[in-house]
Amino acid sequence: MTSGTSRGPENENASPGPPGSADQDRASHVGLVSHVTRVRRGYLLVSGLDYFADMLLTVTSVLLLQSLGMGSGAVFALIAAVWIVEGVSEIPTGVLADLIGRRASVAISFVLRAVGYGALFFSGSVYVAAAGVLLSALGGTFASGALEAWAVDETGADETGAKDPRGLDRLFAQGKIAENAGLVLGTLTGATLGTLDLALPQIVAGLTCALAAVLSLRLMTGRPDPDRPPAAPGRREAFAPRLRESFGEVMTGTRLTLRGDKVLIALIVAAALLWLFRGIPGVQWTVVYEGLVGGNLLVLGAMRSVGSLLEIPLLGWTLSLQKRRASARRTVIVTASTAGALALVCAATVKEPALSIVCYVCFSTAFGLCMPGVRAAMNERIDSGHRATVLSVASLFNSLFTGGGLILTGLAVGDLGSTALAWPLAAAGFGVAGLWVASLAVRPGTAPPAGPPRPTTSTTGQSGPQEVPAP
């Protein structure tokens, strides 16, 4: 990636270069703007497809597992296993993303998920279905952090190395809009297909992931790095030594990054708590509301989509607010987390089905509004060379907290349709975690380490879906 040191502000008063140098600078600037535009479009398209594929399953997945004979405890245990598999795989796949290239890592993610979703479609056995779920979970970790790191590194600086302090908020707000578009289309499409056969959304998700793998290889391009010498013709280092060396370098850099920034560590933990308290109702909602809507999957799909549709204009409003107020990030997270906690309490306690559905939609919307600010705050504090790995550490915490929390919830909740205990506790935790995140998200970032950052080997993100990973 271009370091920008040769065109920094300190050279503004240098003597003019040879004739034509101004034209070359203008051409370089135009090329940079064009590249950044392509990166943003690629990031938005791949993110949208990612969410479209996963959300095809959001209405039908738990119902499909129940139809295969899984009880309440088994469903909670399997989804907890998804989070744990993702957790233990996050750092190794994050290191691979920094080593083999983020573009390749994202493509591998889509290929593994295509196979896993296909297994779910063709399975008549609960064991094959469980294997497909876990393979899809493993595949998700190859993209976790990699897509996001590629987009941040390729759009985060101009040719002088200058950074827009609010650029990340805009990038992730736009990304959230693209994710929501994929989420809405995926949810409604999956619900429609589910009325024909509960397994049908799985094969469509697999085909979508196969398409996304091809597109990611074409779209996730990057600028050449002049600081990295070209490889000698005919020579290629052995992969295993490079992997060991890279793993050691990345883990050392990651450890130093985390050790030197206690705010980043606290932010990772607080965000993981948000994911946990979002995950508990995320497992139960289809079972809770299926009876209230007469088993109509299209109504469930519309219910899940409304919140994401509402997020789009609200995210547009947050973008305009960020242009006017420096504290907009904190304001949005505090407001959204508080409103979401209250909405979830109401969803669990009110007796009127229509009002309960409205409250749950508001809770889902609130979580989505918190995420752009959380992701921007983390990325501001991470060095480029280790970004994918540090983001994978954050996903590790998300996975372990949520997996452990879901296991405990499954033991405490005997019926998937019971909200009396789990949802009020989740609401309280969500509100407290949101206030903690908001207080951390506006802390000034740490200074970058001395010397140039370790160059990434790649030219190329939920991040997983905001819904609990759908089996």
C-alpha positions as CSV (number, residue, x, y, z in Angstrom):
1,M,0.0,0.0,0.0
2,T,1.3,3.5,-0.8
3,S,3.0,5.0,2.2
4,G,2.6,8.6,0.9
5,T,5.9,9.7,2.5
6,S,7.2,11.2,-0.7
7,R,4.3,13.6,-1.0
8,G,3.7,14.5,2.6
9,P,3.1,18.1,3.9
10,E,6.7,18.5,4.8
11,N,7.5,18.6,1.1
12,E,5.1,21.4,0.2
13,N,7.8,24.0,-0.2
14,A,10.3,21.9,-2.1
15,S,11.4,23.1,-5.4
16,P,9.2,22.1,-8.3
17,G,9.9,18.9,-10.1
18,P,10.7,18.4,-13.7
19,P,8.2,19.4,-16.3
20,G,5.1,17.3,-16.3
21,S,5.4,16.4,-12.5
22,A,2.2,18.4,-11.7
23,D,0.3,16.4,-14.4
24,Q,1.7,13.2,-13.0
25,D,0.5,14.2,-9.5
26,R,-3.0,15.1,-10.8
27,A,-3.1,11.7,-12.6
28,S,-2.0,10.0,-9.5
29,H,-4.8,11.7,-7.5
30,V,-7.4,10.9,-10.0
31,G,-6.3,7.3,-10.1
32,L,-6.4,7.1,-6.3
33,V,-10.0,8.5,-6.2
34,S,-11.0,6.0,-8.9
35,H,-9.4,3.2,-6.9
36,V,-11.1,4.2,-3.6
37,T,-14.5,4.3,-5.4
38,R,-14.0,0.8,-6.8
39,V,-13.0,-0.5,-3.4
40,R,-16.1,1.0,-1.7
41,R,-18.4,-0.4,-4.4
42,G,-16.7,-3.8,-4.1
43,Y,-16.9,-3.8,-0.3
44,L,-20.6,-2.8,-0.5
45,L,-21.5,-5.5,-3.1
46,V,-19.6,-8.3,-1.4
47,S,-21.0,-7.3,2.0
48,G,-24.5,-7.3,0.6
49,L,-24.1,-10.8,-0.9
50,D,-22.6,-12.1,2.3
51,Y,-25.7,-11.0,4.3
52,F,-28.1,-12.1,1.6
53,A,-26.7,-15.7,1.7
54,D,-26.8,-15.9,5.5
55,M,-30.1,-14.3,5.9
56,L,-31.8,-16.7,3.5
57,L,-31.7,-19.1,6.5
58,T,-32.7,-16.7,9.3
59,V,-36.5,-17.6,9.3
60,T,-36.2,-21.3,8.5
61,S,-33.0,-22.6,10.2
62,V,-34.2,-23.3,13.7
63,L,-37.6,-24.6,12.3
64,L,-35.7,-27.0,10.0
65,L,-33.6,-28.3,12.9
66,Q,-36.7,-28.9,14.9
67,S,-38.3,-30.7,12.0
68,L,-35.2,-33.0,11.9
69,G,-35.9,-34.0,15.5
70,M,-33.8,-31.5,17.5
71,G,-35.1,-30.5,20.9
72,S,-34.7,-27.1,22.6
73,G,-31.5,-28.0,24.4
74,A,-29.9,-29.5,21.3
75,V,-30.7,-26.4,19.2
76,F,-29.1,-24.1,21.8
77,A,-26.1,-26.4,22.0
78,L,-25.6,-26.5,18.2
79,I,-25.8,-22.7,17.8
80,A,-23.4,-22.3,20.8
81,A,-21.1,-24.8,19.0
82,V,-21.3,-22.5,16.0
83,W,-20.0,-19.6,18.0
84,I,-17.3,-21.6,19.7
85,V,-16.0,-23.1,16.4
86,E,-15.9,-19.6,15.1
87,G,-14.1,-18.4,18.2
88,V,-11.3,-21.0,18.2
89,S,-10.8,-20.5,14.4
90,E,-10.7,-16.8,14.4
91,I,-7.1,-16.1,15.1
92,P,-5.6,-18.8,12.8
93,T,-7.8,-17.7,9.9
94,G,-7.0,-14.1,10.7
95,V,-3.3,-14.8,10.5
96,L,-3.9,-16.6,7.2
97,A,-5.8,-13.6,5.9
98,D,-2.8,-11.4,6.6
99,L,-0.5,-14.0,5.0
100,I,-2.2,-15.4,1.9
101,G,-4.2,-12.3,1.1
102,R,-7.6,-11.0,2.3
103,R,-9.1,-11.5,-1.1
104,A,-8.1,-15.2,-1.1
105,S,-9.3,-15.6,2.5
106,V,-12.8,-14.1,1.7
107,A,-13.1,-16.4,-1.4
108,I,-12.2,-19.5,0.8
109,S,-14.9,-18.4,3.2
110,F,-17.6,-18.4,0.6
111,V,-16.5,-21.7,-0.9
112,L,-16.7,-23.5,2.5
113,R,-20.1,-22.0,3.3
114,A,-21.3,-23.1,-0.1
115,V,-20.4,-26.7,0.7
116,G,-21.9,-26.4,4.2
117,Y,-25.2,-25.0,3.1
118,G,-25.3,-27.6,0.4
119,A,-24.9,-30.4,3.0
120,L,-27.9,-28.9,4.9
121,F,-30.0,-29.0,1.8
122,F,-29.2,-32.6,0.8
123,S,-29.3,-34.0,4.4
124,G,-32.1,-36.0,5.8
125,S,-30.1,-36.7,8.9
126,V,-29.6,-34.4,11.8
127,Y,-25.9,-35.4,12.0
128,V,-25.2,-34.3,8.4
129,A,-27.1,-31.1,9.1
130,A,-25.0,-30.4,12.2
131,A,-21.8,-31.1,10.2
132,G,-23.0,-28.6,7.5
133,V,-23.7,-26.0,10.2
134,L,-20.3,-26.4,11.7
135,L,-18.5,-26.3,8.3
136,S,-20.4,-23.1,7.4
137,A,-19.3,-21.6,10.8
138,L,-15.7,-22.5,10.0
139,G,-16.0,-20.9,6.6
140,G,-17.3,-17.7,8.1
141,T,-14.1,-17.1,10.1
142,F,-12.1,-16.8,6.9
143,A,-14.0,-13.6,6.0
144,S,-14.3,-12.3,9.5
145,G,-12.1,-9.3,9.7
146,A,-10.5,-9.9,6.2
147,L,-13.2,-8.0,4.2
148,E,-13.3,-5.2,6.7
149,A,-9.5,-4.9,6.9
150,W,-9.2,-4.8,3.1
151,A,-11.8,-2.0,2.8
152,V,-10.3,0.1,5.6
153,D,-6.7,-0.3,4.4
154,E,-7.6,0.5,0.8
155,T,-9.8,3.6,1.5
156,G,-8.3,4.9,4.8
157,A,-5.7,7.2,3.4
158,D,-5.1,9.4,0.4
159,E,-1.8,9.8,-1.5
160,T,-0.4,12.0,1.2
161,G,-1.2,9.6,3.9
162,A,-3.9,11.9,5.4
163,K,-6.9,10.3,7.0
164,D,-10.4,11.6,7.3
165,P,-11.3,11.2,11.0
166,R,-14.9,10.5,10.2
167,G,-14.3,8.4,7.1
168,L,-14.6,5.1,8.9
169,D,-18.0,6.1,10.3
170,R,-19.2,6.8,6.8
171,L,-17.7,3.7,5.4
172,F,-19.3,1.4,8.0
173,A,-22.6,3.2,7.9
174,Q,-22.7,2.8,4.1
175,G,-21.6,-0.8,4.6
176,K,-24.4,-1.3,7.1
177,I,-26.9,0.0,4.5
178,A,-25.6,-2.5,2.0
179,E,-25.8,-5.3,4.6
180,N,-29.3,-4.4,5.4
181,A,-30.3,-4.5,1.8
182,G,-28.9,-8.0,1.5
183,L,-30.5,-8.9,4.8
184,V,-34.0,-7.8,3.7
185,L,-33.8,-9.5,0.3
186,G,-32.3,-12.6,1.8
187,T,-34.9,-12.8,4.6
188,L,-37.9,-12.3,2.4
189,T,-36.5,-14.7,-0.3
190,G,-35.7,-17.4,2.3
191,A,-39.2,-17.1,3.9
192,T,-40.8,-17.4,0.5
193,L,-38.8,-20.5,-0.4
194,G,-39.4,-21.9,3.1
195,T,-43.1,-22.0,2.4
196,L,-42.3,-24.6,-0.3
197,D,-39.7,-26.5,1.6
198,L,-37.8,-25.6,4.7
199,A,-34.5,-26.9,3.2
200,L,-34.8,-25.0,-0.1
201,P,-33.3,-21.7,1.2
202,Q,-30.1,-23.7,2.1
203,I,-29.3,-24.6,-1.5
204,V,-30.0,-21.1,-2.7
205,A,-27.6,-19.8,0.0
206,G,-25.0,-22.2,-1.2
207,L,-25.3,-21.1,-4.8
208,T,-25.1,-17.4,-3.7
209,C,-21.9,-18.1,-1.8
210,A,-20.4,-19.8,-4.9
211,L,-21.2,-16.6,-6.9
212,A,-19.8,-14.4,-4.1
213,A,-16.5,-16.3,-4.2
214,V,-16.1,-15.6,-7.8
215,L,-17.0,-11.9,-7.5
216,S,-14.7,-11.4,-4.5
217,L,-11.7,-12.6,-6.5
218,R,-12.6,-10.1,-9.3
219,L,-13.6,-7.1,-7.1
220,M,-11.2,-7.2,-4.2
221,T,-8.2,-5.6,-5.9
222,G,-5.7,-3.3,-4.3
223,R,-3.0,-0.7,-5.0
224,P,0.6,-2.0,-5.5
225,D,2.9,-1.4,-2.5
226,P,6.1,0.4,-3.6
227,D,7.7,-0.3,-0.3
228,R,7.7,-4.1,-0.9
229,P,10.4,-5.3,-3.3
230,P,9.1,-7.5,-6.2
231,A,9.7,-11.2,-5.8
232,A,12.7,-12.6,-7.7
233,P,11.6,-14.4,-10.9
234,G,11.5,-18.1,-10.5
235,R,11.8,-18.1,-6.7
236,R,9.0,-18.8,-4.3
237,E,9.5,-19.3,-0.6
238,A,8.1,-22.4,1.0
239,F,4.7,-21.8,2.5
240,A,5.3,-23.5,5.8
241,P,8.3,-21.4,6.9
242,R,6.5,-18.2,5.7
243,L,3.5,-19.3,7.7
244,R,5.5,-19.8,10.9
245,E,7.3,-16.5,10.4
246,S,4.2,-14.6,9.6
247,F,2.3,-16.2,12.5
248,G,5.1,-15.2,14.9
249,E,5.3,-11.6,13.6
250,V,1.5,-11.1,13.5
251,M,0.9,-12.5,16.9
252,T,3.8,-10.4,18.4
253,G,2.4,-7.3,16.8
254,T,-1.1,-8.1,17.8
255,R,0.0,-8.8,21.4
256,L,1.9,-5.5,21.6
257,T,-1.1,-3.6,20.0
258,L,-3.5,-5.1,22.6
259,R,-1.1,-4.7,25.5
260,G,-0.5,-1.1,24.7
261,D,-4.1,-0.1,24.4
262,K,-6.3,-1.0,27.4
263,V,-9.2,0.9,25.8
264,L,-9.1,-1.4,22.8
265,I,-9.3,-4.4,25.0
266,A,-12.2,-3.0,27.0
267,L,-13.9,-2.1,23.7
268,I,-13.6,-5.6,22.4
269,V,-15.1,-7.1,25.6
270,A,-17.9,-4.6,25.7
271,A,-18.8,-5.3,22.1
272,A,-18.7,-9.0,22.8
273,L,-21.3,-8.5,25.5
274,L,-23.5,-6.6,23.0
275,W,-23.3,-9.6,20.7
276,L,-24.2,-12.0,23.5
277,F,-27.3,-10.1,24.6
278,R,-28.3,-9.8,21.0
279,G,-27.8,-13.5,20.4
280,I,-30.1,-14.8,23.1
281,P,-33.3,-13.4,21.6
282,G,-31.8,-14.1,18.2
283,V,-32.1,-17.8,18.8
284,Q,-35.6,-17.7,20.1
285,W,-37.5,-15.2,18.0
286,T,-38.8,-17.4,15.2
287,V,-40.2,-20.0,17.7
288,V,-41.7,-17.2,19.9
289,Y,-43.5,-15.5,17.1
290,E,-44.4,-18.4,14.8
291,G,-47.4,-19.2,16.9
292,L,-48.4,-15.6,17.2
293,V,-48.5,-15.1,13.4
294,G,-50.2,-18.5,12.7
295,G,-47.1,-20.2,11.3
296,N,-46.9,-17.8,8.4
297,L,-43.2,-17.7,7.3
298,L,-43.7,-14.7,5.1
299,V,-45.0,-12.7,8.0
300,L,-41.9,-13.7,10.0
301,G,-39.7,-12.7,7.1
302,A,-41.5,-9.3,6.8
303,M,-41.1,-8.8,10.6
304,R,-37.4,-9.4,10.5
305,S,-37.0,-7.2,7.4
306,V,-38.9,-4.2,8.7
307,G,-36.2,-3.4,11.3
308,S,-33.5,-3.5,8.7
309,L,-35.5,-1.3,6.4
310,L,-35.9,1.2,9.2
311,E,-32.2,1.2,9.8
312,I,-31.5,2.5,6.3
313,P,-33.0,6.0,6.7
314,L,-31.8,6.1,10.3
315,L,-28.3,5.4,9.2
316,G,-28.6,8.1,6.7
317,W,-29.6,10.4,9.5
318,T,-26.6,9.4,11.5
319,L,-24.3,10.2,8.6
320,S,-25.7,13.8,8.4
321,L,-25.4,14.0,12.2
322,Q,-21.8,13.1,12.1
323,K,-21.1,16.0,9.8
324,R,-22.5,18.4,12.3
325,R,-21.4,17.0,15.7
326,A,-18.1,15.5,16.7
327,S,-19.9,13.5,19.5
328,A,-22.4,11.9,17.1
329,R,-21.0,8.4,17.6
330,R,-21.5,8.4,21.3
331,T,-25.0,9.9,21.0
332,V,-26.1,7.3,18.5
333,I,-24.8,4.3,20.6
334,V,-26.3,5.6,23.9
335,T,-29.7,6.3,22.4
336,A,-29.9,3.1,20.4
337,S,-28.7,0.8,23.2
338,T,-31.1,2.4,25.8
339,A,-34.0,2.3,23.4
340,G,-33.2,-1.3,22.4
341,A,-33.1,-2.5,26.0
342,L,-36.5,-1.0,26.8
343,A,-37.9,-2.4,23.6
344,L,-36.8,-5.9,24.4
345,V,-38.3,-5.8,27.9
346,C,-41.6,-4.7,26.4
347,A,-41.4,-7.5,23.8
348,A,-41.0,-10.1,26.6
349,T,-43.7,-8.7,28.9
350,V,-46.6,-7.3,26.9
351,K,-49.5,-9.6,26.1
352,E,-50.6,-8.0,22.8
353,P,-48.9,-9.9,20.0
354,A,-48.8,-6.9,17.6
355,L,-47.2,-4.7,20.2
356,S,-44.7,-7.4,21.1
357,I,-43.7,-7.7,17.5
358,V,-43.2,-3.9,17.1
359,C,-41.1,-3.9,20.3
360,Y,-38.9,-6.7,19.0
361,V,-38.4,-4.9,15.7
362,C,-37.3,-1.8,17.5
363,F,-34.8,-3.9,19.5
364,S,-33.4,-5.4,16.3
365,T,-33.1,-2.0,14.7
366,A,-31.3,-0.6,17.8
367,F,-28.6,-3.2,17.6
368,G,-27.9,-2.4,14.0
369,L,-27.6,1.3,14.7
370,C,-24.9,0.6,17.3
371,M,-22.6,-1.4,15.1
372,P,-21.1,1.1,12.7
373,G,-19.8,3.3,15.5
374,V,-18.4,0.2,17.4
375,R,-16.6,-1.0,14.3
376,A,-15.2,2.4,13.5
377,A,-13.9,2.9,17.0
378,M,-12.1,-0.5,16.9
379,N,-10.5,0.2,13.5
380,E,-9.2,3.6,14.6
381,R,-7.1,1.9,17.2
382,I,-5.5,-0.9,15.1
383,D,-2.4,-0.9,13.0
384,S,-2.9,-1.8,9.4
385,G,-0.4,-4.6,9.3
386,H,-2.2,-6.6,12.0
387,R,-5.8,-5.3,11.4
388,A,-7.3,-8.6,10.2
389,T,-5.8,-10.5,13.2
390,V,-6.9,-8.0,15.8
391,L,-10.4,-7.9,14.3
392,S,-10.3,-11.7,14.5
393,V,-9.4,-11.4,18.2
394,A,-12.5,-9.3,18.6
395,S,-14.6,-11.9,16.8
396,L,-13.0,-14.5,19.1
397,F,-14.4,-12.7,22.1
398,N,-17.8,-12.3,20.4
399,S,-17.9,-16.0,19.7
400,L,-16.7,-17.3,23.1
401,F,-19.0,-14.9,25.0
402,T,-22.0,-15.7,22.9
403,G,-21.3,-19.5,22.7
404,G,-20.9,-19.7,26.5
405,G,-23.9,-17.5,27.1
406,L,-26.1,-19.6,24.8
407,I,-25.1,-22.8,26.5
408,L,-26.1,-21.4,29.9
409,T,-29.3,-20.0,28.4
410,G,-30.2,-23.4,26.9
411,L,-29.8,-25.0,30.4
412,A,-32.0,-22.4,32.0
413,V,-34.7,-22.2,29.3
414,G,-36.6,-25.4,28.9
415,D,-38.8,-24.2,26.1
416,L,-37.5,-22.2,23.0
417,G,-40.7,-20.2,23.1
418,S,-40.3,-19.0,26.7
419,T,-39.1,-15.4,27.1
420,A,-40.0,-14.8,30.7
421,L,-36.4,-15.2,32.1
422,A,-34.0,-14.8,29.2
423,W,-35.3,-11.7,27.4
424,P,-35.4,-9.3,30.5
425,L,-31.9,-10.4,31.5
426,A,-30.7,-9.9,27.9
427,A,-32.3,-6.4,27.9
428,A,-30.6,-5.3,31.0
429,G,-27.2,-6.6,29.8
430,F,-27.7,-5.0,26.4
431,G,-28.4,-1.6,27.9
432,V,-25.4,-1.7,30.2
433,A,-23.0,-3.0,27.5
434,G,-24.2,-0.2,25.2
435,L,-23.4,2.5,27.7
436,W,-20.0,1.0,28.3
437,V,-19.3,0.8,24.5
438,A,-20.4,4.4,24.0
439,S,-18.0,5.7,26.7
440,L,-15.1,3.8,25.1
441,A,-15.9,4.6,21.4
442,V,-15.0,8.3,21.7
443,R,-11.7,7.8,23.5
444,P,-8.8,9.2,21.4
445,G,-6.9,6.5,19.5
446,T,-3.4,5.5,20.4
447,A,-0.5,6.8,18.3
448,P,0.7,4.3,15.7
449,P,3.9,2.4,16.5
450,A,7.2,3.8,15.5
451,G,8.4,3.0,12.1
452,P,6.4,1.9,9.0
453,P,3.7,-0.7,9.6
454,R,4.3,-4.2,8.6
455,P,3.1,-4.5,5.1
456,T,0.2,-6.9,4.5
457,T,0.7,-9.6,2.0
458,S,-2.8,-9.1,0.7
459,T,-4.7,-6.9,-1.6
460,T,-7.9,-7.7,0.0
461,G,-15.0,-7.8,7.5
462,Q,-19.8,-10.3,10.1
463,S,-17.9,-9.6,9.8
464,G,-20.5,-11.8,10.4
465,P,-24.2,-11.2,10.2
466,Q,-25.9,-9.2,12.9
467,E,-28.3,-12.1,13.5
468,V,-27.1,-15.1,15.5
469,P,-25.4,-17.3,12.9
470,A,-28.2,-19.2,11.4
471,P,-27.6,-23.0,11.3
